[in-house]
Amino acid sequence: MTAVKRVDRSTVAFLNIAMHGRVNPTLPIVAELVRRGHSVAYHTSPAFSEAIAATGATVRHYPGGDQLLPDPPVPVTLLEALARTALRVLPTVLTDLRGIGPDLIVHDSACLKASSWVFSVKNYRSWPASRQMTGLAARRQVMRVSATHPRKA
C-alpha cells in the first residue's frame, strides 16, 4: 500500500478588477481550490458577490461601490481608472490582507498597471504572487461593434 502524501491547505487571496471578462474565468479555479480544502478570499465589487460566493470563497468588497471601472473599457480611460481605483482601494486591501495572511496572492494582469498596486501589496509583506491573464477571442464584427459603442462618442 502506498502512502498518500498530505497536502497542506493554503490561504489564497484573489485580487481582480470587476469586469466579467476578468472575473468569470477565475471562478472554476476558485471553486476547485475551495473543493480541495483551501481557503480563498476574493476581492471584488458587489456586482460579482453572488457568483464568487457560489464557489465557496469568502467575498471581500473593494470600497467605492459597484462599478469602479469604465464599461466598456477604453485603453486610455481604463489606465486612468485603474490608477484612481488603486489609490482608493489599496489601504482597504492591505488591511484585509494583513487579516487574511495569504500564502499566495493571485492577481489580474491589469492590476499591475494600476500604479503598481499589486506590487505594493506583494512587497508590503513579501507574499508570493501569481498573475492571471485572461484573453479575448473575437471576430472582426465584434471589434467593429465595440469600436462604435455609444459610450465612446
Secondary structure as UniProt FT lines:
FT   STRAND          11..15
FT   HELIX           20..23
FT   HELIX           24..26
FT   HELIX           27..35
FT   TURN            36..37
FT   STRAND          39..44
FT   HELIX           46..48
FT   HELIX           49..53
FT   TURN            54..56
FT   STRAND          58..61
FT   HELIX           75..100
FT   STRAND          104..108
FT   HELIX           109..112
FT   TURN            113..116
FT   HELIX           117..125
FT   STRAND          129..132
FT   HELIX           140..147
FT   HELIX           150..152
//
